[in-house]
């Protein structure tokens, strides 16, 4: 089946329009040929919630239908000075979906554990296949769901304020929103390292890793936005030429960059054939990098670590549409098990930062358990048909 048919809008169940009372969570304005999108929940670090997805989806569908490359350039950024988007609103998923929630069986409420992921992944694919060039400006924290809104677009601009991470294994979850696709394709096994450890990248390192396409100093971002608004014919080529004019020239192999200090060790260690082999290698080495990385991995959900490793292995050979279909299956299995809810409880609810993972160590996570996260679900529940 072709990718275009996989993501036919009619196959997506649960798309609903938003309440006008919450419409200001996404701000849009059009200047010249520039369509500006601002994620507008600054007090929540612009975390992506279901309402924001419901606002953006029909807009992208309209633009896809009525516009073409050269008509517009989309510029997306976050409100305030702290964040582009700090991720998905995982607390909402916890409140509605955890096994002990009194809201879980309320027929008046959406089954958010299905609907949110279904709608979010559909939006991720719309952005990834949009013919209109999109420039996402990483003005601050950029994690999880915020990565899904941007990384599949044509252009991503890192600044000196950018802080990037995919920290999902620390809450017993996986690197979704197309993480299977883009993380598995990063050079030097960086995607495996970032996905398993939740390591943070700052500023120029986000560009050097291959996640951002350009690096522009924060002080020059207003001038860049003004120049984008003045483009008369914003084709992919013209937008790229303009970004190149503002982008600082950075040698991705510069050994003074934080990401390159341990790049050879990252590639060597995270090229192993399993999480067990990665851990065994780290245990044998007495470097600061090995000691700190091992400590980090031992704090993560053992199930999430093994599932994410398999996720990236499978994602390397899949299209974005196929990765998102796989990830929807994974999301629903994570919602059926306990580690995600335990991870959110420990981090955001009780805040004791002491999750009780089940299973509690890598050796107890069987291959059959890992593979259960990738099995097809009922046809009527699949993301795509």
C-alpha positions as semicolon CSV with decimal commas, in nm:
position;residue;x (nm);y (nm);z (nm)
1;X;0,000;0,000;0,000
2;X;0,135;0,343;-0,088
3;X;0,232;0,592;0,179
4;X;-0,030;0,840;0,055
5;X;-0,306;0,583;0,095
6;X;-0,179;0,481;0,435
7;X;-0,246;0,832;0,561
8;X;-0,577;0,904;0,390
9;X;-0,762;1,144;0,622
10;X;-1,074;0,927;0,612
11;X;-0,891;0,647;0,791
12;X;-0,817;0,857;1,098
13;X;-1,080;0,809;1,364
14;X;-1,145;1,058;1,643
15;X;-1,045;1,386;1,476
16;X;-1,252;1,653;1,645
17;X;-1,251;2,031;1,617
18;X;-1,146;2,244;1,909
19;X;-1,332;2,465;2,151
20;X;-1,311;2,833;2,057
21;X;-1,252;2,910;2,425
22;X;-0,911;2,748;2,397
23;X;-0,822;2,875;2,051
24;X;-0,553;3,104;2,188
25;X;-0,333;2,803;2,271
26;X;-0,222;2,828;1,907
27;X;-0,165;3,174;1,760
28;X;-0,142;3,226;1,385
29;X;-0,074;3,533;1,176
30;X;0,009;3,587;0,811
31;X;0,263;3,849;0,702
32;X;0,358;3,860;0,338
33;X;0,417;3,500;0,236
34;X;0,499;3,398;0,593
35;X;0,247;3,203;0,801
36;X;0,351;3,234;1,166
37;X;0,248;2,969;1,419
38;X;0,311;3,025;1,788
39;X;0,261;2,748;2,044
40;X;0,106;2,954;2,320
41;X;0,111;2,782;2,658
42;X;0,418;2,950;2,809
43;X;0,332;2,861;3,170
44;X;0,333;2,494;3,065
45;X;0,649;2,542;2,853
46;X;0,419;2,521;2,549
47;X;0,357;2,150;2,612
48;X;0,142;1,996;2,342
49;X;-0,210;1,904;2,454
50;X;-0,502;1,747;2,263
51;X;-0,663;2,085;2,200
52;X;-0,352;2,218;2,025
53;X;-0,344;1,913;1,800
54;X;-0,712;1,968;1,716
55;X;-0,640;2,330;1,622
56;X;-0,339;2,253;1,405
57;X;-0,470;1,948;1,217
58;X;-0,749;2,118;1,018
59;X;-0,516;2,409;0,943
60;X;-0,252;2,180;0,794
61;X;-0,522;1,996;0,599
62;X;-0,644;2,327;0,456
63;X;-0,293;2,446;0,368
64;X;-0,212;2,114;0,207
65;X;-0,525;2,137;-0,008
66;X;-0,508;2,503;-0,109
67;X;-0,140;2,597;-0,108
68;X;0,168;2,478;-0,290
69;X;0,543;2,514;-0,254
70;X;0,617;2,881;-0,322
71;X;0,287;3,018;-0,191
72;X;0,383;3,030;0,176
73;X;0,650;2,946;0,429
74;X;0,537;2,823;0,771
75;X;0,735;2,952;1,068
76;X;0,671;2,778;1,400
77;X;0,803;2,884;1,740
78;X;0,707;2,876;2,106
79;X;0,568;3,159;2,317
80;X;0,796;3,310;2,580
81;X;1,169;3,280;2,628
82;X;1,198;2,933;2,783
83;X;1,062;2,677;2,540
84;X;0,970;2,587;2,186
85;X;0,769;2,294;2,321
86;X;0,865;2,083;2,622
87;X;0,679;1,775;2,499
88;X;0,333;1,621;2,515
89;X;0,097;1,679;2,805
90;X;0,174;1,347;2,970
91;X;0,000;1,441;3,294
92;X;-0,332;1,455;3,106
93;X;-0,271;1,107;2,968
94;X;-0,188;0,987;3,319
95;X;-0,501;1,140;3,469
96;X;-0,731;0,982;3,214
97;X;-0,553;0,658;3,143
98;X;-0,390;0,521;3,457
99;X;-0,549;0,197;3,581
100;X;-0,663;0,350;3,913
101;X;-0,817;0,665;3,763
102;X;-1,182;0,731;3,840
103;X;-1,200;0,907;3,502
104;X;-1,094;0,601;3,303
105;X;-1,443;0,452;3,265
106;X;-1,638;0,776;3,236
107;X;-1,830;0,744;2,904
108;X;-1,852;1,123;2,875
109;X;-1,475;1,153;2,840
110;X;-1,254;1,068;2,547
111;X;-1,029;0,767;2,573
112;X;-0,731;0,996;2,565
113;X;-0,478;0,712;2,555
114;X;-0,614;0,626;2,210
115;X;-0,735;0,959;2,075
116;X;-0,438;1,177;2,165
117;X;-0,178;0,951;2,007
118;X;-0,399;0,883;1,705
119;X;-0,449;1,250;1,631
120;X;-0,095;1,354;1,721
121;X;0,067;1,100;1,488
122;X;-0,166;1,198;1,205
123;X;-0,055;1,560;1,252
124;X;0,312;1,452;1,259
125;X;0,263;1,290;0,920
126;X;0,080;1,591;0,777
127;X;0,379;1,805;0,873
128;X;0,626;1,553;0,735
129;X;0,454;1,537;0,396
130;X;0,352;1,902;0,366
131;X;0,473;2,053;0,036
132;X;0,496;2,397;0,201
133;X;0,839;2,461;0,357
134;X;0,831;2,480;0,735
135;X;1,090;2,656;0,947
136;X;1,079;2,558;1,315
137;X;1,273;2,784;1,548
138;X;1,399;2,599;1,852
139;X;1,379;2,892;2,093
140;X;1,446;2,703;2,416
141;X;1,341;2,359;2,541
142;X;1,252;2,122;2,258
143;X;1,142;1,775;2,364
144;X;0,903;1,491;2,283
145;X;0,583;1,614;2,121
146;X;0,751;1,941;2,023
147;X;1,005;1,743;1,824
148;X;0,718;1,570;1,641
149;X;0,576;1,907;1,535
150;X;0,906;2,016;1,385
151;X;1,163;1,751;1,304
152;X;0,967;1,612;1,008
153;X;0,938;1,959;0,854
154;X;1,193;2,081;0,603
155;X;1,397;2,318;0,822
156;X;1,487;2,332;1,194
157;X;1,680;2,624;1,337
158;X;1,879;2,577;1,657
159;X;1,990;2,879;1,859
160;X;2,224;2,929;2,152
161;X;1,917;2,882;2,378
162;X;1,810;2,547;2,236
163;X;1,788;2,249;2,470
164;X;1,691;1,926;2,293
165;X;1,611;1,586;2,445
166;X;1,397;1,277;2,399
167;X;1,370;1,171;2,767
168;X;1,091;0,914;2,739
169;X;1,272;0,608;2,875
170;X;1,293;0,792;3,208
171;X;0,915;0,783;3,240
172;X;0,874;0,427;3,117
173;X;0,772;0,527;2,765
174;X;0,933;0,532;2,420
175;X;1,057;0,792;2,172
176;X;0,740;0,839;1,972
177;X;0,619;1,115;1,732
178;X;0,829;0,957;1,458
179;X;1,135;0,893;1,671
180;X;1,165;0,555;1,501
181;X;1,229;0,739;1,178
182;X;1,457;1,033;1,257
183;X;1,656;0,894;1,552
184;X;1,746;0,574;1,370
185;X;1,895;0,779;1,087
186;X;2,127;1,004;1,287
187;X;2,501;0,943;1,228
188;X;2,739;0,770;1,470
189;X;2,451;0,589;1,648
190;X;2,366;0,918;1,814
191;X;1,996;0,838;1,787
192;X;2,039;0,523;1,994
193;X;2,240;0,713;2,253
194;X;1,990;0,998;2,277
195;X;1,689;0,768;2,285
196;X;1,819;0,528;2,551
197;X;1,981;0,781;2,784
198;X;1,758;1,087;2,730
199;X;2,079;1,291;2,698
200;X;2,039;1,664;2,640
201;X;2,192;1,857;2,353
202;X;2,245;2,231;2,370
203;X;2,289;2,503;2,110
204;X;2,535;2,421;1,833
205;X;2,534;2,055;1,933
206;X;2,175;2,023;1,810
207;X;2,296;2,127;1,467
208;X;2,610;1,913;1,477
209;X;2,401;1,606;1,561
210;X;2,197;1,645;1,244
211;X;1,872;1,724;1,426
212;X;1,870;2,093;1,333
213;X;1,939;2,199;0,976
214;X;2,078;2,543;1,071
215;X;2,221;2,735;1,366
216;X;2,133;3,103;1,408
217;X;2,229;3,316;1,707
218;X;1,928;3,416;1,917
219;X;1,997;3,785;1,863
220;X;1,954;3,735;1,487
221;X;1,625;3,543;1,499
222;X;1,403;3,857;1,471
223;X;1,593;3,962;1,158
224;X;1,556;3,612;1,015
225;X;1,181;3,615;1,077
226;X;1,151;3,955;0,909
227;X;1,349;3,831;0,608
228;X;1,126;3,523;0,580
229;X;0,819;3,747;0,579
230;X;0,964;3,947;0,291
231;X;1,036;3,648;0,065
232;X;0,834;3,689;-0,253
233;X;0,862;3,328;-0,366
234;X;0,932;3,103;-0,064
235;X;1,016;2,778;-0,237
236;X;1,224;2,520;-0,050
237;X;1,530;2,639;-0,240
238;X;1,474;3,008;-0,168
239;X;1,402;2,946;0,200
240;X;1,717;2,737;0,232
241;X;1,928;3,006;0,066
242;X;1,793;3,263;0,310
243;X;1,857;3,040;0,611
244;X;2,210;2,980;0,488
245;X;2,271;3,356;0,490
246;X;2,178;3,380;0,859
247;X;2,325;3,048;0,971
248;X;2,662;3,035;1,143
249;X;2,915;2,814;0,970
250;X;2,989;2,525;1,205
251;X;3,215;2,228;1,150
252;X;3,007;1,930;1,261
253;X;3,330;1,746;1,342
254;X;3,465;2,024;1,565
255;X;3,620;1,840;1,861
256;X;3,545;2,130;2,096
257;X;3,170;2,066;2,067
258;X;3,030;1,874;2,363
259;X;2,871;1,612;2,141
260;X;3,202;1,525;1,978
261;X;3,403;1,475;2,297
262;X;3,271;1,120;2,333
263;X;3,147;1,059;1,979
264;X;3,382;0,767;1,912
265;X;3,277;0,595;2,234
266;X;2,910;0,661;2,157
267;X;2,940;0,505;1,813
268;X;3,141;0,207;1,938
269;X;2,929;0,128;2,243
270;X;2,583;0,202;2,104
271;X;2,653;-0,004;1,791
272;X;2,627;-0,320;2,001
273;X;2,357;-0,571;1,916
274;X;2,149;-0,536;2,232
275;X;2,092;-0,325;2,541
276;X;2,254;-0,604;2,742
277;X;2,573;-0,576;2,535
278;X;2,575;-0,198;2,573
279;X;2,549;-0,228;2,950
280;X;2,811;-0,504;2,965
281;X;3,053;-0,288;2,766
282;X;2,996;0,013;2,992
283;X;3,052;-0,202;3,301
284;X;3,397;-0,303;3,175
285;X;3,518;0,052;3,113
286;X;3,638;0,291;3,381
287;X;3,595;0,624;3,204
288;X;3,379;0,910;3,327
289;X;3,162;0,870;3,018
290;X;3,106;0,498;3,079
291;X;3,038;0,542;3,451
292;X;2,790;0,826;3,401
293;X;2,615;0,662;3,108
294;X;2,577;0,335;3,297
295;X;2,432;0,519;3,597
296;X;2,180;0,689;3,369
297;X;2,070;0,369;3,197
298;X;2,015;0,194;3,530
299;X;1,765;0,464;3,625
300;X;1,552;0,407;3,316
301;X;1,266;0,163;3,270
302;X;1,426;-0,169;3,167
303;X;1,127;-0,248;2,948
304;X;1,142;0,091;2,778
305;X;1,514;0,051;2,709
306;X;1,472;-0,280;2,530
307;X;1,159;-0,174;2,344
308;X;1,322;0,150;2,226
309;X;1,630;-0,037;2,104
310;X;1,407;-0,267;1,898
311;X;1,200;0,031;1,782
312;X;1,504;0,201;1,630
313;X;1,625;-0,122;1,472
314;X;1,291;-0,161;1,297
315;X;1,257;0,209;1,214
316;X;1,576;0,218;1,006
317;X;1,403;0,043;0,715
318;X;1,056;0,198;0,743
319;X;0,899;0,508;0,593
320;X;0,767;0,780;0,823
321;X;0,412;0,653;0,772
322;X;0,515;0,298;0,859
323;X;0,704;0,419;1,167
324;X;0,402;0,610;1,294
325;X;0,178;0,309;1,240
326;X;0,421;0,097;1,440
327;X;0,445;0,361;1,712
328;X;0,069;0,378;1,753
329;X;0,067;0,004;1,824
330;X;0,347;0,059;2,073
331;X;0,167;0,346;2,244
332;X;-0,141;0,136;2,305
333;X;0,063;-0,147;2,458
334;X;0,244;0,098;2,685
335;X;-0,098;0,224;2,798
336;X;-0,198;-0,132;2,888
337;X;0,110;-0,188;3,104
338;X;0,232;-0,012;3,417
339;X;0,574;0,144;3,361
340;X;0,450;0,464;3,192
341;X;0,203;0,540;3,469
342;X;0,460;0,456;3,735
343;X;0,716;0,680;3,566
344;X;0,478;0,976;3,547
345;X;0,370;0,917;3,907
346;X;0,728;0,930;4,029
347;X;0,822;1,236;3,823
348;X;0,510;1,452;3,820
349;X;0,250;1,324;4,065
350;X;0,419;1,216;4,389
351;X;0,751;1,358;4,270
352;X;0,954;1,109;4,470
353;X;1,170;1,032;4,163
354;X;1,178;0,669;4,269
355;X;0,983;0,466;4,014
356;X;0,923;0,098;4,076
357;X;0,969;-0,055;3,734
358;X;0,810;-0,388;3,644
359;X;1,017;-0,584;3,548
360;X;1,283;-0,416;3,758
361;X;1,595;-0,521;3,565
362;X;1,703;-0,585;3,208
363;X;1,753;-0,958;3,259
364;X;1,383;-0,998;3,340
365;X;1,261;-0,829;3,022
366;X;1,204;-1,120;2,788
367;X;1,220;-1,104;2,411
368;X;0,855;-1,209;2,397
369;X;0,761;-0,912;2,615
370;X;0,953;-0,677;2,385
371;X;0,790;-0,818;2,073
372;X;0,443;-0,778;2,226
373;X;0,479;-0,403;2,178
374;X;0,505;-0,444;1,801
375;X;0,218;-0,685;1,736
376;X;-0,075;-0,567;1,524
377;X;-0,383;-0,457;1,714
378;X;-0,745;-0,506;1,613
379;X;-0,806;-0,382;1,259
380;X;-1,067;-0,131;1,369
381;X;-0,820;0,019;1,616
382;X;-0,517;0,046;1,387
383;X;-0,393;0,398;1,319
384;X;-0,401;0,330;0,945
385;X;-0,610;0,103;0,728
